[in-house]
Amino acid sequence: VGSSPPLLDVVKTASGGYAVLQDSNGVGCPCMVESEFMNCLNTGIDYYYMAMAAAPNGDVFAVGLDGKVARLHSGAWSTTVAGSNGDDLYAVAATTNMTVAVGENGAAFYSTDGVAWSPVTGITRAAPPEAGYPLYSFTSVVHAGGGVFWAALNTSSRYTDGGKAYMYRIQNGVGTLVEGGFSCPVNGMAASINQNATFTVGDHGAVMTTNPAFTEATAAQPGPLMRLLLDE
């Protein structure tokens, strides 16, 4: 409102409050919205973060550039770095005793305590063939219930046979490629825990889902491309 900075992301906490990323040129500073002021990391100085997630225990996580992870725990912010390669992290999802963060070059990490981060096994991190141009990157991750996470990865159209989408299932720190090679990159994900299903959408009206009963969708453009994924 007024002179306040724009917001890049927002999540609702377990207690019903809200945490936000105050945006600055595409990356943001994580802040907890409190009754009279914003409880921000370093009073709004750190503009490194790109996405947020709230855990059932009340913790809030923000992930961003160079593998940075910020955590709000018991009203105080702390920071750490996931991995040693400096890969940017683009998305994070959290449930009880498990948080998953994903990003460029296929980087994927998990934490069971919100403090120590380990690489997700079964997912290979690839060094970019050209500096600054990843061969592939995760764009989103979501918790679908029962400790199961789904993550979407796109290959770069800069390279031969690129511009394709892949879906990974992650559980207990182990990632499995479920389906891939779809010709439409995907951009966002959402989970319907009641349906035990995850949906992701992307270019040209493409829709992918883990729900085998999902059979149709509409798109703004004619001839939408649709894909179906069967849950394991």
Residue, then its C-alpha position, 0 to 999 in steps of 0.5 A: v500500500g502506498s510507498s510499500p514495495p511490490l510483493l513477489d510471493v506470499v504464503k499463509t502460515a500455520s497460525g493464519g498469518y502471512a509471510v511475503l517477499q518484498d520484490s526488488n528486480g525479480v528477487g525479494c526480501p522475506c518478511m513476516v507480516e506482524s500487527e504493527f510492522m514487518n519482521c524482515l530478514n536484515t530489516g529488508i536489506d537482503y534481496y536474494y529470494m525468489a519463492m517461499a513456503a510455509a511448514p505445518n510447524g509454523d516455520v517459513f522458508a524462502v529460497g533464492l540466488d546462489g542456493k540461499v535459504a532463509r528460515l523463520h523459526s520462533g519469530a527469528w530469521s536465519t540463513t544458510v546455503a544449500g549445496s556448494n555449486g551456487d545454483d539458484l533455487y527457484a521453488v520450495a515446498a514444505t510439510t512436517n519434517m521435510t522441506v524440498a528446494v529445487g532450482e537451476n542445473g537440476a539442483a534439488f535439496y531436502s531438509t528434515d530439520g530446516v537447518a541441514w540440507s542434503p542433495v536429493t538422490g536420484i536427480t543428477r545436477a548438470a553443470p551448464p554447457e555454457a556459463g549462465y545458460p543451464l541445460y535444464s532447471f526445475t521451475s516448481v515443486v509442490h507437496a501433494g500429501g503424505g510426504v510426497f513431493w512433485a517437481a517440474l523440470n524444463t530443458s533449455s530451448r537454447y540446446t538441441d532437443g531442448g524446450k521439454a518438460y519432465m516430472y519428478r516424484i520426490q519422497n524421503g529425499v529420493g527423486t524418481l523421474v516419472e514422465g518426461g520429454f513433453s514438448c511444452p515447458v511447464n511453469g507452475m504446479a498445484a496439489s489437490i491433497n483430497q484428490n491425491a493429485t498434482f496439476t502442472v500447467g505450461d506453454h500452449g495450454a498444456v496441462m499435466t496431472t498425476n490424477p488418472a481421472f482428469t480428462e479435459a481442460t480448456a485453454a485460451q489458445p486453440g488446440p491445447l496440448m495435454r498430457l496425463l501422468l499416472d501416479e505410481 
